[in-house]
Amino acid sequence: MDVVGYTDRLSYSPGQPITVHADVQTATSVSVDLVTLRLDDNLALVTSEVAWTAAGDYDCVPQQHCIGAFLAADAPQTNSETWGFGCWVQPTNPTADGTQGLMAVHARGGERYGIALREGHLVLWAQQPDGTRSVVSKTSEQITLGHWYFAVAERDAAQTQLTVTKVGATTNPARTTDVGAARLPTLAPSQRNVTIAASSCRDIAESGVGWRGVCEEAFDGKIQSPFVLNRTLTPEERAAAGHADTSAELAKATDNASIWDLRPRAGLRPSYPDRHGRHEAAAVNLPISGVTGLGWDTTVLEFYTAPEQYAALHFHSDQVA
């Protein structure tokens, strides 16, 4: 789309001023008109121009968007050669064009690594400081709409791998292995070194209407209990994570880790601390809280009655606060 925009209100009374905000990919002149919309007898859309003194051409320049809900998080640094990160995820638009980021970490030296959804497949990618990105591994089967998955990227002395488990399945249909393209990183010392529900973020700051920031490759769907570990999962932990949210057990077994608890929180500027209470995740553009999560048993209909069953956030790539 060449031009995007919005008005400052959803409805107006006669005589009220209208403010229009618009953005373009490159600086140009845009035409502004006022029209009525109706359907004809064949249900085809018909527009009719309305005389308006403000109609005409206006200069428009590119704007910096803050569109898409995501989390910008701090995570501990680690110099370990054994490392991992992941989350429980339920995509709502898995076959969309382009890339949707689930998690990304910023490494020392400017590299970035992440798990993303691309054309129905989950991938582990690596990006060099010059912007060159390569796919390290990719699931062989496509993600199915309406299902929860456990996705974890790990590195040990032998290999780098992305393991994706369909929650509740008796087998693991989407396991992938190292193709030799990357090593999982040591986290960068800067703050906000982890992005959740996008592939990158920047300019994170608080404002009067909540957290603001810019992200790339935003995600559509639910995420629960994202984590960063200084070790790989045991086979028993990986198997258990394919059936339930085991983040509380992971937190107990790992000292230097961040595992974020996304249960409902009050306030317009929510931040989500990890289970150790040390590294917060700022919620930009207010991802929807209090939604059914991995542990919902269908019998509890109020999130305040059993918040552990509503421990997910729902992210939208076009969300604004």
Protein Blocks (a to p, Z undefined) as FASTA:
>chain_A
ZZgcddfbfbdcehiacddddddfbdcddddddddddddfkopacddddddfkgccdddd
dddddedidddddddddfbfbdcdddddddfblmbghjddfbdcddehhiacddddeehi
acdddddfkopacdfbdcfbdcdehiacdddddddfkbccdddddehiabdfkbccdehl
accddddfbehibcehiabdehiacdfkbccdddehiaedddehiaddfbdcdfklmmmm
mmbccklmmmmmpmbdcdddfbdcedjkdcdddfkomaccddehiiaehiacfklghlac
bfklmmmlmmcccddfkbcZZ
